[in-house]
Amino acid sequence: MKANELLDAKGLACPMPIVRTKKAMDNLETGEVLEVHATDQGAKADLTAWSKSGGHELLETTEENGVLKFWIKKG
């Protein structure tokens, strides 16, 4: 999936992946996509809930070699 920006949040513990994601999303235009890479398993639930509450759309989530990948479309 094509993203407008990539955020590397690997190695960061909660709540840092969310904090960094929010900062990165502030720089995007509505409709643009942010790709987030994280290793904290809690990020799965956190980013899903954060996306929904912030009016964004979680397009896809995958896990590869312990790295969670999220594609979030700015609402």
N, C-alpha and C positions, 0 to 999 in steps of 0.2 A: 504494500500500500504506500502511496506517495504522501509524504509529509512536507509541510512548509518549514518545520524546524524540528531539531532533535535535541532532547534533553537527556543527559546522562546522569541518572540519580543512583547508579550502582554503588553499593557500599554504604549508602545513607540509611539511617534508622528513622523510623517514624518520630516526628511528623515531617522531617525534612523533604521527603519526596513530594509531599503535598505543597509545602511552602515553595519549593523550587518550581513545581508545576504551575502554581498560581502566578508566580512572577513571570514565567515564560508565556503564559496565556495572555497576560496583560499587554504583551508586545505584539500579539497577533491580531489580525482583522477578523471580523465575524465571517465564519465559513472556512477559515484556514484550519489546517490540521497540525497538531503537535504530537510527535512520537516521543514517548517516554520509556526509558529503559531503567528498571529498578531490580534490586535483588532482595529487598525486604518483602517477605510473603504477605505482611499486613497491607502492603500497598494495593493488593488486589481489591480488597474490600474498601479501603480508604479512597482510592481513586474512582472506583465505581460510584460510591456515595457522593463524593465531592463533585464529580461531573454532573450528576443528576441534580444536586441541590444548587449548582451554579448555572444551570440552564444550558450546559454543554452536552454533547452527544459522544458517548464512548462507542466508537465504531468497531473496534476489534481489540481482543486481548489474546496474546500467545505467550507460551513459555518455552524457552530454548536454553538448554544447559544451565538451568538455575536462574536465567535472566527473564524477568517478566517484561513484556513489551505491550505498550498501550498506545492506541491511536485515538486521540480526543479531538473532536471538531468543535471549534469555538462557537457558542450560541449567541 
